[in-house]
Amino acid sequence: MSDLTGLSLKAALDGLAKGDFSSEEITSAHLDAIRASRPLNAYVVETPHKAIEMAKASDARRKAGEAGPLEGAPLGVKDLFCTEGVQSTAGSMILREFRPAYESTVTSQLWRDGAVMLGKLNMDEFAMGSSNETSAWGPVANPWRVEGSNANLTPGGSSGGSAAAVAADLCLGATATDTGGSIRQPAAFTGTVGIKPTYGRCSRWGIVAFASSLDQAGPMARSVEDAAILLKSMSGHDPKDSTSLPVEVPDFPAFVGKSVKGLRVGIPKEYRVDGMPAEIEKLWEQGIAWLKEAGCEIVEVSLPHTRYALPAYYIIAPAEASSNLARYDGMRYGLRVDGQNLTDTYEKTRAEGFGAEVKRRILIGTYVLSAGYYDAYYLKALKVRARIAEDFDKAWEKVDALLTPTAPSAAFALGEKSDDPVAMYLNDIFTVTVNLAGLPGMSIPAGLDANGLPLGLQLIGRNLDEGTLFSLGGAIEKAADFKAKPKKWW
């Protein structure tokens, strides 16, 4: 087989099972592709020696008849996941020398099932960003470009490295995290599939925290089926994470291809926002038509508190971040800049170690938690969050899932919005409600805009009902027949 990197995860696993090629062969092919892709800046740490060792061990297990569900599949890992003995920086200078002595639960489960680690993927610093421009290691370039242009576009954020690596065939799939849209928006920008599962479906243990009540791990992949395969391995109860749900892991791949006839799909009227590009509106209508053709009943629903989601999110997330990031003080691990006394050491370490966006969010979070403002901002935001969750609960009385656009635009140019935080935050307008309510959400590539850039549709489901999303996502994927790939320029 000539192009091993162009296979889907499912096709690669089938080929490995049949003996068409070995894990060492497909891993070597990906390592060659990564070496040739450095202009993309998708990987911040490459682990070729570890990858080949893992691949050889995988081939030995398969030969011995002990193959796991992901046996031999080379994957990329977002640099927010702690990997034992391998640099884990969360995209920040403050952790540039941090090599954990432990493995995150999610990645340990992938290795348990036979997967191979290719390296660590670039990301916005501490997952704070929508364009992968806040990374201490520089921005990731989207493999896609506007037709006839050489300008680099954002792959989205914060999981920009994961999205770019999957789109550019630099791994068969990747781990990612989603706090306000950081899996789904990059998936839409790169023509890939991304799912944020129900809060608590995947363990957060060993994942560097941004906002603990919102963060959730999930996969990025090239197809709905690939995402289902990965999520099955990533999920499961973990006693080390108090928010991990003690529930059985369904056979997610079995839902892909199931009939969706009779399912009721809601269209929230509040998601038709002013100034939404006509192309996004048209794609949404096309998605509705596809689901109707597949036998779904389309129902208009109302989520009246949606308009307050962004302001509530940008109070709650920075508040939790300011608390979580207090641990980076130069005393225990990570960067240390010695000062004249303890306070001076704290100040100098944090000033040098954190980037501008992280500092901005820490300041906002500290402000909204401070005496005199806590009630006015933080408590009010928590009340809004509860109303948003209630809106969804009422919607589930009428429908089985919701269909919306994933992002308000296609990928934009690097640097285009980096000087305007509010414009950048508006990228999360269709995604943050899902995190605030703890629900599962999935982005599926569904078409191209006038510039030849991918656009995504978002499905939102009930708590712990990822299965319905995989069935509906499979139906959209089949109808859209999205086969476009970025033209190689790197």
Secondary structure, 3 states (H helix, E strand, C coil): CCCHHHCCHHHHHHHHHHCCCCHHHHHHHHHHHHHCCHHHCCEEEECHHHHHHHHHHHHHHHHCCCCCCCCCCEEEEECCECECCECCCCCCHHHCCCCCCCCCHHHHHHHHCCCEEEEEECCCHHHCCCCCCCCCCCCCCCCCCCCCCCCCECCCCCCHHHHHHHHCCCCCCEEEEECCCCCHHHHHHHCCEEEECCCCCCCCCCECCCCCCCCEEEEEECCHHHHHHHHHHHCCCCCCCCCCCCCCCCCHHHHCCCCCCCCEEEEEHHHCCCCCCHHHHHHHHHHHHHHHHCCCEEEEECCHHHHHHHHHHHHHHHHHHHHHHHHCCCCCCCCCCCCCCHHHHHHHHHHHHCCHHHHHHHHHHHHHHCCCCHHHHHHHHHHHHHHHHHHHHHHHCCCCEEEEECCCCCCCECCCCCCCHHHHHHHHCCCHHHHHHCCCEEEEEEEECCCCCEEEEEEEECCCCHHHHHHHHHHHHHHHCCCCCCCCCC
